[in-house]
Amino acid sequence: MRRCLTLVLLVFALLPAQAMAQTVWDMPTEYPQTAMPGLGLTTFARKVRDESNGAMIVKPSFDATAGIKSADMAKAVASGKVQAGDAFSSALEAEDPIFALPALPFLATSIEEAHRLAEVARPYYAEALERKGLRLLYLTPWPPTGIWSKRPLTTPDDMAKLTIRTYDAISREVLEGVGAKAETISFADTMPRLINGSLDAVLSSGDGGAGRKLWQYLTEFSEIGYAQPLSVAFVKAEAYEALTPVLKGAVDKAARDTEAELWVVLGTRLQENYLRMRQNGVSIDLLPPTPIIAALKSSAANAQSAWCARAGPVCPELMTKYRAGKP
């Protein structure tokens, strides 16, 4: 017995100190590993491990396997159900109107505009998270949002015939404004609705859609230039503050490097997505008819005004800073 105890103590003595005091964060997302948020989680986890020399491990999970969707992610992290998480930004609007900003329709419709808007709004996102006991880690950019449908969209009347999944209250308002039957549904709940036929269209990028293989049910994609939204990665502030200074530095550097890498990836991601979609039988309309875009923009103007009223003084302040960077 004494010999066994001696062997156990010897094994522990030979283990590196970091292995005995390893810090582990669970970090879920509702999106697939192949989508941009999934890439962000795997990249961040790898960089944290490398920067900390294995003293800290981030364990990502995908497809809402942790049972947490974007709208509930802030509460789940703040309550300690998980240490960190990734959420589609505008799904968090109930927490603070600021999170709907990156998905406002026809505001930022290029990578350059989306990146500038993200930089302008970053301190506002961080402050809103701090009020919830959370700390911003990094932002994940998405490719442009378009409409997946069963049939080509050629006139505004075609829009009115859609039963479409939208990703936030604003996009639901915009689609309802052109006559569509629109519902705000998490991506995790979208596939069952396509399978049972209660949806015939989805508002999403080619990225998340490609990851979920929407082309099995929807073979048309209209690039309407709706928005280039973000996902937000954050951690419970107490979990971050519990880290040693060395581990805080590792997390901070991993977060900065992850976000920088994601913006670089986004530059080629759209064409890669489109190639994969076409290879799977998707017809991509890069120039949807002008009347459809005009109808969407008209509806979007009302939704933007309503968001600005909800956001209060932050709205004109942000818009002024963002537009100051335009030529």
Secondary structure, DSSP 8 states (H G I E B T S, - for coil): -HHHHHHHHHHHHHS-HHHHT-EEEEEE-SS-TTSHHHHHHHHHHHHHHHHTTTSEEEEEE-TTTTS--HHHHHHHHHTTSSSEEEEEGGGGTTT-GGGGGGG-TTT--SHHHHHHHHHHHHHHHHHHHHTTTEEEEEEEE---EEEEESS---SHHHHHT-EEEESSHHHHHHHHHTT-EEEE--GGGHHHHHHTTS-SEEEEEHHHHHHHTGGGT--EEE-------EEEEEEEHHHHHTS-HHHHHHHHHHHHHHHHHHHHHHHHHHHHHHHHHHHTT-EEESS--HHHHHHHHHHHHHHHHHHHHHHTTHHHHHHHHHHHT--
